């Protein structure tokens, strides 16, 4: 008598770590599961219609990468708000940050305060990202080029790419020491391990999830690393050395870089060979910083979200 082996598959289901919770996105449903202050799991469907369901042209190669990234940002914002409220983090932050100045702002600005703060934070965040990831590498290489002469001009794009990657690694490494971020990275691990468990054809239990690996080729961290690497090759064809002009052209190239990165991640998620191992290697290494080993309670949350998005007709299964 032979024992039937679990049927393995590759799934299109993906996820994201939240504050004390996890988002799982299936072909028909998006679920947000959060561990509440009383220890229970609150699971709720997130209503969102993807861009490529609204505009069919966005399903085309390259364009689908851009639309998928925008969808991820929109869903992430909604899901994070949900998890912040359900986990009780919003109340904690309000109590800790309340001051006489906050009370004055709340009195005079009222409901507009949240929007003003978010707008200012978003603008400052974008400006800081442009400065660190685009302008600083260009300015530093210009200083080196002025000192060494035109013989080093061919190294501009590799230098800028490596420096951007180092800044990214340093940033991820530093924020990982914060307790809240570390827990989010652990939920990231629970998300990956749960998807691996489902793809292995095993029942979704904590014991089965615990046995799985935590580094997945279709991870957002891998996507970011691939974008930086692809940006090196794109940057070779940008002739400008002026920091502002070069940054402007790089921003125009972001949709192309994003689209190419998405196609490579998609290919790596559907195939397993030497080429995909080579492409995925930098991103998998980087996940050592952003994907941590979860505890049992986190895996329970991931399972709760996963079970709600698995379709009965198997339309999530991808043919390699």
N, C-alpha and C positions, 0 to 999 in steps of 0.2 A: 504494500500500500504506500503510495507516494503522497507527500504533503504538498498541497497547492501553494505556490509562491504568490505573494501579494503582487498585484498588477501595477507596475510603475507607469508614470506619465509625466509629461511636462505641462504645467498649468499656466494660463494667462493671469491667474489671480495674483495680485500684488498687494503690498501693504505699506504702512508707515507707522512709526512710533509716535506716540502722543504723550501728553502729560498724564502719567498713571493710566495709560491706555494704548489702544492700537486701532488703527483704521485698516480694514480689509476691503479691497475693491474687486468684485467679481464682474462677470459679463453683464449681469442684470441688476445687481444690488451693491450698494456701498454701506458697510456697517461700521459703526464706531462703538467699541466696548471699552468701558472705563471702570477702574476699581474705585468705588466710592468710599468716603470716610468711615462708613459703618462696616466696611469689609466686603460688601456685596458687589456684584458686577452689574453695571447698568449698560445695557446694549440697545442701541437705537439706530435706525436706518438714516443715512444722510442722503437727502434728496439733491441730486445734481445730474444734469444732462450733459455729457461730454461734448466738446466742440465738434468732434468729427461725426457725432450723431446729428448735430444741427446743420453742419455743412459738409456734405459728402466729399468735397474736393480735398478736405483736410485728412482724408485717409490715404492719400498718395504718399509714396516714399519722400523723406525729408520733411514734407509739410506735417506729417503725422507726428514727427518728433517734436516740432515746435508746439503743435496743439496739445500734445500729451503733457509737455512741460507746463504750459499755461493752466491746463486742467489740474495738474498736481498742486500748483500754487493756490488756485481757487479752493480746491477741496481741503488742502492743508490748513488754510486760514479758517474755514468753517469748522473743521474737525478739532483744531486746537482750541477754538472758543468753546466748543462743546465739552472737551475734556477738562479745560480749566474750570468751568462751572461745576461739572459733575464730580470732579475730584476734590472740590473744596479749596482749590488753590487760589481762586479769585478772592474769596473772603479773607484768606490768610494774607495775601498781598495787600489787600485794602487796609487791613488792620495795621500791618507793619509800616505802610507808607503814608498813612494819614498824618497830616501836620496842619498847623494853623494856615500855612500857605496853601496847602491842598484844599482846606475848607473855604478859604477866600476864593480860590479859583472855581470851586464847585458852586459857590453862591452866585458868582457873577457870570460864569459861563454855562452852568447847568449841564444839560445833556450834550452841549456842543464840546465840552471838555475832552471827552474820549476821542472824538473825531480829530480835534486839533492836535492832541498828543500823538495819535497814531500817524497823522499826516507828517508831523515834524520828525517823528522817529523814522518813518519810511524814507523821507528825503535825506536825512543824515546817514542812514544805512546805505543808501545807494551811492551817495557822495564818497563815503568811506571805502566802499568796495571798489569804486572807480579809481580812487587814489592808490589803494594798496595793490590791486591786481592789474591795473593797466598803466597808470602814470608813473608810479615809483620805479618799476622795472625799466621803463624806457628812459627815465631821467638818469638812473644809475648807469645804464649802458652808455648813454651819451657822455657821461663823465669819463668812463673807461676809454671810450673811443677817442675823446679829445686828448687823453694822455698817451694812448698807445698808437694812435694813427689809424688811417683807413684800412690797414691790413686785417683788423678784427671785425670789420663790418659784416662779414658772413656769419658771425656768431651771434648776431643780435637776437634773432628769434629763439634759438636754443637757450640763450642766457635768460631772456625774459620768461620763457616757459618754465625753466627750472626754478627760477626765483618765485614765480607764481605758485608752483607746486610746493615749494618750501614754506611759503607764507600760509598756504592752505593746511599743510601738515601741522605747522606750529599752532595755528588757530584751533584746529580740531583737538590737538593734544592738550592745549591749555584749558579749553572749555570743558573737556572731559573730566577735569578735577572737581568741577562744581557738582554738588550732590544731586541736584535736580536733573542736570544734564546727564550725569552718569546713570541715573535710573532710566532716563529716556533711552540711552544707548543699550541698556539691558532689555528694555521692551523691544528695541530694534532686533536684538538677538532672538527674543521670543517669537517675533514675527517671522524671521527667516527659518527658524527651526520648525515652526508649525507648518510652513509652506513645504519644506523639505519632507516632513512626515506625511503630508497629504500626497506629495508626488511619489513617495515610496510605496503608496498604496496601503499604508498602515492605519489602524483606527486612531482617531485623534484623542489620545490620552496623554496625560502629563508624562508618564513613563516612556511612551513611544517618542514623544516630542523631545524629551531630554536626551535621547540617544543620537539625535541628528546633529549635523554640522551647523555652524552659525554663519558661514560666509557664503553668500549667494551671488552668482554672476549678474543677476538682474537687479542690482541694488543701486539706489540713488547715489551712494558714495562712489561706486564704480563709474557711474555716469559722469559725475563731476570731474573725476580724474581723467577720463577719456576726453572730455571737452578741453581740458588743459593741454593734453598731449596733441590733440588735433589742432588746437590753436597754434601750436609751435609750427606746424607745417603750413597753415594758412598765413601765419605771420611772415614767412619767408617771402611771400609775394606782395607784401605791403612795403612800398619803397620809402615811405616817409619816416623821418627821424624826430620831427617835432612832436613832443609829448601829446599836445592837444589834438593835432591832426591825426596822429597815429592811433590815439585812443578812439577818436571819432570813427575812423575806418574799421577798427576792430569791433566796435559796437554794431556797425552795419553788417559785419560778418557773423555775428552771434547766431542768427537763425540758421545759417549754413552749418556752423560748427555744432549747434544743438541737434540739427537734423541728422548729421553724420554720426554723432555720438549715439543717438537713439537707435539708428540702424545697426550699429556695431553691437550695442548692448542686446538688442533684439536677436541678432544672429547668434551671439554667444549663449543666450538663454535657450536657444532651440537646437544647438549643435554642440557636440563634444569631440574635439580633435585637437591636434597640435596647434593649429592656427588660433582657435578660440581660447585655448589655454594661455597662449602668448598674449593675446589681446586682453584677456581678463586678469592676467597676473597683477598688474599695478593696482587695479581697483580692489582686488581681493586682499592684497597686502594692506591697503589703506583701511579696509574694514576692521583691521585689528584695533584701530583707534575709535571707530564709531559703532561697532557691534560687539557688545559685551555679553557674557554668559548670564542668562536670566535665572530668577528663582522660580519655584513652583507656582506661586500666585500669579506671576507675570505670564507664565505659559497658559494658565487657566483663562486669563483674559484673551490671549491670542486665539485660543481654541474657540472661545465663545464668539468672537468676531468671525473666525474662519467658517464655522459651521453654518452661519447665516447666509454666506455668499456663494456656497458651493451649489451650482445648478444641478437639477435632477437629470437633465438630458445630456450632461457631459460636454456642453458646448465650450467649456473653459479649456478642454484638453487640446494641446497643440501637437500637430504632427511635425516631427523633425524633418 
